[in-house]
């Protein structure tokens, strides 16, 4: 899809870094200098200021676990999920007003922004999958999520990247996150019917359900062109 056409305005894909080199070094103590953290600054997600705050949060969490924790880096998640891919690029998408309105209608709530960034993993000319990193508010604080999809837009993995609430981090349990696997833009994500909430973490469970559903809809309406 060319910029300015269809459901969203897209920039041209840009390879993030030497993918094979990065995957080979993902567990090294010192990462190659040509590996950027990730490119969500323009979308206002995971900005340098927020990551500085997240780093401080990690330090504080060591002394007081209730303050929150960052569980993953975007780079390590991308390398782990797409370790067999030959490249990972990204597309910046700008939702057109009518598309934004359609997504909001399906979600039943307004979108906080109209710009998103979607990672695209490829092997040769074949798409291996997509990834969307976004955030959703829990009871008091923002929770950072990562949602991975196959080439058809079906969820293959959902992760909690950073959790800042004093309680409710049980949504990281595999048994809860696995409920999103296999869902897509046309699936129902209603808590209590389609998704079983974690006992004692209903608000956080709802936040993750909203984040995954939104990611599926944004991908579906933009890069998948539905």
C-alpha positions in Angstrom: 0.0 0.0 0.0 1.5 3.4 -1.0 1.6 6.4 1.2 -1.7 8.3 1.2 -3.8 5.5 -0.2 -6.3 3.1 1.4 -7.2 3.0 5.0 -3.9 4.6 6.3 -1.0 6.7 5.2 2.1 4.5 5.3 5.8 5.4 5.1 8.1 3.2 3.2 9.5 0.2 5.0 12.9 0.7 6.5 15.1 -2.2 7.7 15.8 -1.6 11.4 19.2 -3.2 11.5 21.3 -6.1 10.5 18.8 -8.7 11.7 21.0 -11.8 11.6 23.8 -9.9 13.4 21.4 -8.8 16.1 19.8 -12.2 16.7 23.3 -13.7 17.0 24.1 -11.1 19.7 20.8 -10.8 21.4 22.1 -12.6 24.5 25.4 -10.8 24.6 26.1 -8.4 27.4 27.1 -5.7 24.9 24.8 -5.3 21.9 26.1 -4.1 18.5 26.1 -0.3 18.3 24.0 -0.3 15.2 21.0 -1.8 17.0 18.5 0.9 17.9 16.1 0.2 20.7 13.0 0.7 18.6 11.2 3.3 16.6 8.1 4.4 18.4 9.2 7.9 19.3 7.2 9.5 16.5 4.1 7.7 17.8 4.6 8.9 21.4 4.9 5.4 22.7 7.9 4.2 24.7 9.7 7.6 24.2 13.2 8.1 25.5 11.8 9.9 28.5 9.5 7.1 29.3 12.2 4.5 28.9 14.4 6.5 31.3 11.6 6.5 33.7 11.1 2.8 33.1 14.8 2.2 33.8 14.5 4.1 37.1 11.4 2.1 37.9 13.3 -1.1 37.4 15.9 0.0 39.9 13.3 1.1 42.4 11.4 -2.2 41.9 14.4 -4.1 43.1 14.0 -2.4 46.5 10.2 -2.4 46.4 8.6 -4.9 44.0 5.2 -3.3 44.4 6.4 -0.3 42.4 6.4 -2.2 39.1 8.8 -3.8 36.6 9.9 -3.9 33.0 9.9 -7.5 31.9 11.1 -7.3 28.3 12.9 -5.0 25.9 11.4 -4.5 22.5 14.6 -5.6 20.8 14.8 -8.9 22.7 11.2 -9.7 22.0 11.5 -9.0 18.3 14.7 -11.1 18.1 13.1 -14.0 20.0 9.8 -14.0 18.1 11.3 -13.5 14.7 14.6 -15.4 15.1 14.1 -17.3 11.8 13.2 -14.2 9.8 15.7 -12.6 7.4 14.7 -9.1 8.2 12.4 -6.9 10.3 11.2 -3.6 9.0 8.6 -1.2 10.3 5.7 0.8 8.8 4.4 4.0 10.3 0.6 4.2 9.9 -1.7 7.2 10.1 -5.3 6.3 10.5 -7.7 8.2 8.4 -10.6 9.8 10.3 -13.2 7.3 8.9 -11.0 4.3 9.8 -10.2 5.7 13.3 -14.0 6.1 13.8 -14.7 2.5 12.6 -12.1 1.1 15.0 -13.5 3.1 17.8 -17.0 1.9 17.1 -15.8 -1.7 17.2 -13.8 -1.2 20.4 -16.6 0.8 22.1 -14.2 3.5 23.2 -12.1 6.3 21.6 -8.5 5.8 20.5 -6.0 7.9 22.3 -4.0 8.5 19.0 -4.2 8.0 15.3 -0.5 7.1 14.6 0.8 3.6 15.1 4.0 1.7 14.2 3.8 -1.9 13.0 6.8 -4.2 12.7 6.9 -6.5 9.7 9.1 -9.6 9.7 10.0 -11.2 6.4 11.9 -14.2 5.1 12.9 -13.4 1.5 9.7 -11.9 0.1 7.4 -13.8 2.4 5.9 -12.1 5.5 6.5 -14.1 8.7 4.4 -11.9 10.9 3.7 -8.6 12.5 4.2 -7.0 15.9 2.5 -4.1 17.6 3.8 -2.5 20.8 1.3 -0.2 22.6 0.1 0.8 26.0 -3.2 0.8 27.9 -4.1 2.2 31.3 -4.7 -0.1 34.2 -6.3 1.0 37.4 -3.8 3.8 37.9 -0.8 3.4 35.6 0.0 2.6 32.0 0.8 -1.0 31.1 3.0 -1.7 28.1 2.0 -4.6 25.8 3.3 -6.4 22.8 1.1 -8.3 20.4 2.4 -10.6 17.7 0.5 -11.8 14.6 1.0 -14.3 11.8 0.9 -13.1 8.2 -3.0 -13.3 8.2 -3.4 -11.1 11.3 -4.1 -13.9 13.8 -2.6 -13.4 17.2 0.3 -15.7 17.9 1.6 -14.2 21.1 0.7 -11.5 23.7 3.1 -10.2 26.3 3.2 -7.7 29.1 6.3 -5.6 28.4 6.2 -3.4 31.5 3.8 -3.3 34.5 3.7 -0.3 36.9 0.8 -1.1 39.1 1.3 -2.3 42.7 -0.8 -5.4 42.0 -2.4 -7.3 39.2 0.8 -8.4 37.4 -0.7 -11.9 37.4 -1.9 -11.1 33.9 1.6 -12.2 32.9 0.6 -15.8 33.6 0.8 -18.0 30.5 -2.7 -19.4 31.1 -4.2 -15.9 30.8 -2.1 -14.7 27.8 -2.8 -17.9 25.8 -6.5 -16.9 25.6 -5.6 -14.3 23.0 -3.7 -16.7 20.8 -5.8 -17.5 17.7 -7.9 -14.3 17.9 -8.1 -11.6 15.2 -9.8 -8.4 14.3 -13.2 -10.2 13.9 -13.0 -12.0 17.2 -14.8 -11.1 20.4 -12.7 -10.0 23.3 -15.4 -9.5 25.9 -14.1 -10.2 29.4 -16.1 -12.8 31.3 -17.4 -14.4 28.1 -14.5 -14.7 25.6 -11.7 -14.0 28.0 -11.5 -15.2 31.6 -10.1 -12.5 33.8 -7.4 -13.2 36.3 -8.9 -13.3 39.8 -8.0 -10.1 41.7 -6.7 -8.4 38.5 -9.9 -7.7 36.6 -9.0 -4.2 35.6 -5.5 -5.3 34.3 -7.1 -8.2 32.5 -9.5 -5.8 30.8 -6.6 -3.5 29.9 -4.8 -6.3 28.1 -7.9 -7.4 26.3 -8.4 -3.9 25.0 -4.8 -3.5 23.9 -4.7 -6.8 22.0 -8.1 -6.1 20.4 -7.0 -2.7 19.3 -3.7 -4.0 17.9 -5.6 -6.6 15.9 -8.0 -3.9 14.5 -5.2 -1.4 13.6 -3.3 -4.1 11.7 -6.4 -5.4 10.0 -7.5 -1.9 8.8 -4.0 -0.8 7.7 -1.4 -3.2 6.4 -3.8 -6.0 5.8 -6.2 -3.6 4.0 -9.5 -5.1 5.3 
